[in-house]
Amino acid sequence: MTKESTPYNVNVFLKSYARNHHEVKSANFSTDHFTSENKITTDNRFEGRNGDSDFSWLDDALKDIAYYLRAHKFNEYDRRYEIHPNLAPRNYFKEFPRPPLRTQHWEVHKFCEPSFMSCVEYLNRQIKQTGLKRLDDTSIVIQEQQWNYNEHSTQINAVESDCRKMWEIDDVRADPFQGPIERYQWRTTASYYMCWYTMNGVPDLIRIKEKCDNFANCLDPNFGVHNKDQRANDNLPYLCALYSFCPDPCCPLKHLHNFELCWENPENPCFLYNPAGHRQCSVNRSQNTDFRDIVLNRWNVTCQCSHSGYEWNSKYGMCVDIDECLSAIHNCNTEREACVNLPGTFRCACRWGFIWNVANKICEPSPSLEIIKLHNVKEENLLQERKATSIVRRLFNKMFLSNTGNWITGSVLVLVISVLISN
């Protein structure tokens, strides 16, 4: 299976690389971009195919997109800063780029921001123009042709040779983009959006409908056609989409054959503060739906806390006390009792004016409260009497003892005092 390629001009590439040494700055990717006011909100943004329309192309499109972005996730390095490809780390299976892109790729943003279907249609259209495609990959060809090494070793070797050549050419040319820098920006932005749509539960991403346990780099010398990574099981909802589009904050390993290897890995966020046997980590999609948090690698993971009454807090990276009072998950009688939060638990205490009845096991109104109320009434009445007396005295002093020489007759004074008393 041989594929002809166009002669490659190194000088053309160098000029293209020089033009694109910096990221294409067309779509603003600042913090302000992620505010709700700037986002386009449509009712069908996260909807998939419509039963009334023909979307027979969608299954193959998702397979191609998943393959192309897996190649980025497992094989790409940070072309913005790294100048030695052989020494550059390739860790996008752990996290999205740090620092994040200064700007999204403008065209990906244009088509992927409005809706999932618009995004997939555009990404598929661009991927069809790339050099190495999914159907050219040796592992995919072996699956499609149902070959095995014993009977088809010659064909497999020929396909693998062509696949490697196309991989090397595509790594430098980066068609249909202006160079590797733009492709890096394009695939990173596309990964942001496809991961975001996965976390938001787009129905069409439940299954990719193809084995996705490969690194999208021809035939892997260590694993062959399938690497049998447990995270790439397309029989379980959204696993292939997560494996293809998103980094894994729980198990930041390129390959995972057994989840126990993840739990006992120091890079597991649940490893440090939990004893052995209590280090399981999971990512709840419904708690990771914010686009900005995804881009900035602010993942909400769930760890198993060894003590009851505690829950994992991704912000602090440790188990923290559950505030049952604030969360309103207590069983206190809110009319009679107040909730008091305690480490790992809570307690109900009688509110002011209530006292605990040991026999009835209930908070009852306190008899002392009536005495306090009556005492308060007497104090208030006495205060009012003093206040009235004070007003009359000040009025008398003002009228009769003033140095201004203005006198008021006694009858007028009596009238004023009578009005005050009657009120």
C-alpha positions in Angstrom: 0.0 0.0 0.0 2.1 2.9 -1.3 1.1 6.5 -1.3 2.8 9.0 -3.6 3.9 12.3 -2.0 4.7 15.7 -3.5 8.4 16.6 -3.6 9.3 18.6 -0.6 11.2 21.9 -0.7 13.2 22.5 2.5 13.6 26.2 1.7 9.9 26.7 1.4 9.5 25.1 4.8 12.1 27.3 6.4 10.5 30.5 5.1 7.1 29.2 6.3 8.5 28.4 9.7 10.1 31.9 10.0 6.7 33.5 9.2 5.0 31.4 11.8 7.5 31.4 14.6 4.9 33.0 16.8 1.4 31.9 17.3 -1.3 33.1 14.9 -3.0 35.9 17.0 -6.5 36.2 15.6 -8.8 35.1 18.3 -8.5 36.7 21.7 -7.6 34.1 24.4 -7.3 36.4 27.4 -9.1 35.7 30.6 -11.9 38.0 29.6 -12.8 35.8 26.6 -14.2 33.2 29.0 -16.8 35.4 30.7 -20.4 34.4 30.2 -21.1 37.7 28.5 -18.7 36.9 25.6 -19.8 33.3 25.1 -22.4 32.4 22.5 -25.2 30.5 24.2 -27.6 28.5 22.1 -30.1 25.9 23.2 -28.6 23.2 20.9 -24.9 23.9 21.5 -24.3 20.5 23.1 -26.8 18.6 21.0 -25.6 16.1 18.4 -27.2 14.7 15.3 -30.8 15.3 14.5 -32.9 12.3 13.6 -34.6 14.1 10.8 -31.3 14.9 9.0 -28.7 12.7 7.3 -25.5 12.6 9.4 -24.1 9.3 8.1 -20.8 11.1 7.7 -20.6 11.8 11.4 -19.3 8.4 12.6 -16.2 8.5 10.3 -15.7 12.1 11.0 -15.4 11.5 14.8 -13.0 8.6 14.2 -10.8 10.8 12.1 -10.9 13.7 14.6 -10.2 11.4 17.5 -7.2 9.9 15.7 -5.7 13.3 14.7 -6.0 14.7 18.1 -4.7 11.6 19.7 -1.6 12.1 17.6 -1.3 15.5 19.2 -2.0 14.3 22.7 0.6 11.5 22.8 3.3 12.7 20.4 3.4 16.5 20.2 5.7 18.8 22.1 5.5 22.5 22.9 6.7 24.0 19.6 6.4 27.5 21.1 9.4 27.1 23.3 11.2 23.8 22.6 13.9 24.0 20.0 15.3 20.4 20.3 12.5 18.0 19.4 14.5 14.9 20.5 14.8 16.3 24.0 11.4 18.0 24.3 8.9 16.4 26.7 5.7 15.1 25.1 3.3 15.1 28.0 0.0 16.3 26.8 -1.5 13.1 28.1 -0.9 14.6 31.5 -2.2 18.1 31.0 -3.0 20.8 28.4 -0.1 23.2 27.6 1.4 25.3 30.4 1.2 28.2 29.9 -2.0 28.0 27.9 -2.2 29.4 24.4 -2.2 33.2 24.4 -4.7 33.0 21.5 -7.0 30.4 20.2 -6.7 29.5 16.6 -9.1 31.9 15.0 -10.8 29.5 12.7 -11.3 26.7 15.2 -12.8 29.3 17.6 -15.1 30.6 14.8 -16.6 27.2 14.1 -16.3 25.4 17.4 -17.7 28.1 19.7 -21.3 28.1 18.4 -22.1 24.3 18.5 -20.7 20.8 18.5 -22.0 20.0 15.0 -20.5 23.1 13.5 -17.2 22.2 15.2 -17.1 18.6 14.0 -18.0 19.5 10.4 -15.2 22.1 10.3 -12.5 19.9 12.0 -13.4 17.0 9.7 -13.1 19.2 6.6 -9.6 20.4 7.6 -8.3 16.9 8.7 -9.2 15.5 5.2 -6.4 17.8 3.9 -3.7 16.5 6.2 -0.8 14.3 5.0 -1.1 11.2 7.3 -4.7 10.2 7.7 -6.3 7.7 10.0 -6.9 5.2 7.2 -3.1 5.3 6.3 -2.1 4.3 9.8 -0.7 0.8 10.0 -2.7 -0.2 13.1 -5.9 0.9 11.4 -5.1 -0.9 8.1 -4.4 -4.1 10.0 -7.8 -3.8 11.7 -9.6 -3.0 8.5 -8.0 -5.8 6.5 -8.0 -8.2 9.4 -4.4 -9.1 8.9 -2.1 -11.0 11.3 1.7 -11.2 11.5 1.9 -14.9 10.6 0.1 -14.6 7.3 0.5 -11.0 6.2 3.9 -9.8 7.5 5.0 -8.6 4.1 2.0 -6.4 3.6 2.2 -5.1 7.2 5.9 -4.2 6.8 5.2 -2.3 3.5 2.3 -0.4 5.0 4.4 0.5 8.1 7.3 1.7 5.9 4.9 4.1 4.0 3.3 5.2 7.2 6.6 6.2 8.8 7.6 8.1 5.7 4.3 10.0 5.6 4.7 10.7 9.4 8.1 12.3 8.9 7.0 14.4 6.0 3.8 15.5 7.8 5.7 16.4 10.9 7.7 19.0 8.9 5.1 20.1 6.3 2.1 20.2 8.6 -0.4 20.4 5.7 -2.8 22.1 5.3 -1.4 24.6 7.8 1.2 27.3 7.2 3.7 25.3 9.4 4.1 23.2 12.5 3.5 26.2 14.8 0.0 26.9 13.3 -0.8 23.2 13.4 0.2 23.1 17.1 -2.1 26.0 17.8 -4.9 24.5 15.7 -4.8 21.0 17.4 -4.4 22.5 20.9 -7.5 24.7 20.3 -9.4 21.8 18.8 -8.5 19.6 21.8 -9.8 22.3 24.1 -13.2 22.3 22.4 -13.6 18.6 21.9 -12.6 17.9 25.5 -15.1 20.5 26.6 -17.9 19.0 24.5 -17.0 15.6 26.0 -17.3 16.9 29.5 -20.6 18.4 28.7 -22.0 15.1 27.6 -22.6 15.5 23.9 -24.5 12.2 23.0 -22.5 11.5 19.8 -19.3 11.2 21.9 -20.7 8.3 24.0 -19.1 5.9 21.6 -16.4 6.5 18.9 -17.3 3.1 17.4 -13.7 2.1 16.9 -10.9 0.7 19.0 -9.0 3.8 20.1 -6.2 2.1 22.2 -3.3 3.4 20.0 -1.0 6.5 20.0 -1.9 7.4 16.4 1.8 7.1 15.3 1.7 4.1 13.0 2.6 0.7 14.5 3.8 1.1 18.0 7.0 -1.1 18.5 6.1 -1.8 22.2 2.4 -2.6 21.9 1.6 -3.4 18.3 -1.9 -2.7 17.0 -3.5 -2.2 20.4 -1.9 -1.0 23.6 -4.9 -2.3 25.6 -5.0 0.8 27.8 -8.0 0.4 30.1 -8.9 4.0 29.7 -9.6 3.5 25.9 -12.5 1.0 26.3 -15.1 2.2 23.8 -17.7 -0.1 25.4 -17.9 2.3 28.3 -19.6 5.7 27.8 -17.3 8.6 26.7 -14.0 6.7 27.5 -12.6 6.8 23.9 -13.5 10.5 23.7 -11.8 11.3 27.0 -8.8 9.2 25.9 -8.5 11.0 22.6 -9.4 14.6 23.5 -8.6 15.2 27.2 -5.5 14.8 29.5 -5.9 12.5 32.4 -5.5 14.4 35.7 -6.0 11.3 37.8 -3.6 8.9 36.0 -1.0 11.1 34.2 0.6 8.1 32.5 1.0 7.6 28.8 0.1 4.0 29.1 -2.0 2.3 31.8 -2.5 -1.5 31.8 -3.7 -1.7 35.3 -5.4 0.9 37.4 -3.4 -0.2 40.5 -0.4 1.3 38.8 -2.2 4.6 38.8 -3.3 4.5 42.4 0.2 3.9 43.6 1.8 6.5 41.4 3.0 9.6 43.3 1.6 11.8 40.4 -1.9 10.6 41.3 -3.5 13.6 43.1 -5.0 11.2 45.7 -1.7 9.6 46.6 -0.2 12.0 49.0 -2.8 12.4 51.8 -4.3 8.9 51.7 -3.1 5.6 52.9 -2.6 2.6 50.6 -6.0 1.2 49.6 -7.7 4.6 49.7 -6.0 6.3 46.7 -8.6 5.8 44.0 -9.1 8.8 41.8 -11.9 9.7 39.4 -13.0 12.5 37.2 -16.7 13.4 37.2 -17.5 14.9 33.8 -20.4 16.9 35.3 -18.0 18.7 37.6 -15.6 19.7 34.8 -17.8 21.6 32.3 -16.3 25.0 32.5 -14.2 25.9 29.4 -11.8 28.2 31.1 -11.0 25.7 33.9 -10.3 23.0 31.3 -7.9 25.2 29.4 -6.1 26.1 32.7 -6.0 22.5 33.9 -8.2 23.3 36.9 -9.7 19.8 37.2 -12.1 18.7 39.8 -11.1 15.2 40.8 -12.7 13.0 43.4 -10.5 11.1 45.9 -11.6 8.5 48.5 -11.2 10.1 51.9 -10.2 7.7 54.7 -12.3 9.4 57.3 -16.1 9.8 57.2 -17.5 13.3 57.1 -14.7 14.5 54.8 -14.6 15.1 51.1 -11.8 15.7 48.5 -11.2 19.4 47.6 -9.3 19.8 44.3 -8.5 23.4 45.1 -6.5 22.5 48.2 -5.5 19.0 47.1 -6.6 17.3 50.3 -9.6 16.0 52.2 -11.6 18.7 54.0 -14.4 18.6 56.5 -17.9 18.6 55.0 -19.9 21.5 56.4 -23.2 19.8 56.9 -24.8 23.0 58.2 -23.8 25.1 55.2 -24.7 22.3 52.8 -28.1 21.8 54.5 -27.6 18.1 54.7 -28.2 17.9 58.5 -31.4 16.7 60.2 -31.8 19.5 62.8 -35.3 21.0 63.4 -34.7 24.5 62.0 -37.5 26.0 64.1 -36.2 24.8 67.5 -32.6 23.8 66.8 -29.4 25.3 65.3 -26.8 23.3 63.4 -23.2 23.4 64.7 -20.5 22.1 62.4 -17.9 19.8 63.9 -14.8 18.0 62.4 -16.2 15.1 60.5 -19.8 15.6 61.8 -22.3 18.1 63.1 -24.5 18.6 66.2 -27.9 20.0 66.8 -28.2 22.6 69.6 -31.4 24.2 71.1 -31.9 27.7 69.8 -32.1 30.7 72.1 -35.3 30.5 74.1 -35.5 26.7 74.0 -34.3 24.1 76.5 -33.6 20.4 76.1 -36.2 18.1 77.5 -34.4 14.9 78.5 -37.6 12.9 78.8 -39.2 14.0 75.5 -35.8 14.4 73.8 -36.9 17.6 72.1 -36.1 21.3 72.4 -39.0 23.0 74.2 -39.7 26.7 74.9 -37.9 27.7 78.1 -40.1 28.9 81.1 -37.4 31.5 81.9 -38.1 33.2 78.6 -41.5 34.5 79.8 -39.9 36.0 82.9 -37.3 37.7 80.7 -40.0 39.1 78.4 -42.0 40.4 81.3 -39.0 42.1 82.8 -38.2 43.7 79.5 -41.8 45.1 79.3 -41.4 46.7 82.7 -38.1 48.2 81.8 -39.5 49.6 78.6 -42.5 51.2 80.4 -40.1 52.8 83.0 -38.0 54.2 80.2 -41.0 55.7 78.5 -42.1 57.4 81.7 -38.6 58.9 82.3 -38.5 60.0 78.7 -41.9 61.9 79.1 -40.8 63.5 82.3 -37.6 64.6 80.7 -39.4 66.3 77.8 -41.7 68.3 80.1 -38.7 69.5 82.2 -36.8 70.6 79.1 -39.9 72.4 77.8 -40.4 74.2 81.2 -36.8 75.3 81.3 -36.9 76.5 77.8 -40.0 78.6 78.4 -39.5 80.0 81.9 -35.8 80.0 82.5 -34.6 81.3 79.2 -32.5 84.4 79.2 -34.3 85.7 76.1 -37.0 87.2 78.1 -39.8 85.6 76.2 -42.6 84.6 78.6 -45.5 82.2 78.0 -48.6 82.2 80.0 -49.4 79.4 82.4 -52.5 78.4 80.4 -50.5 77.9 77.3 -48.0 75.7 79.2 -50.8 73.6 80.7 -52.2 73.1 77.2 -48.9 71.9 75.8 -48.4 69.6 78.7 -51.9 68.2 78.3 -51.2 67.4 74.7 -48.0 65.6 75.6 -49.6 63.5 78.3 -52.5 62.6 76.1 -50.1 61.3 73.4 
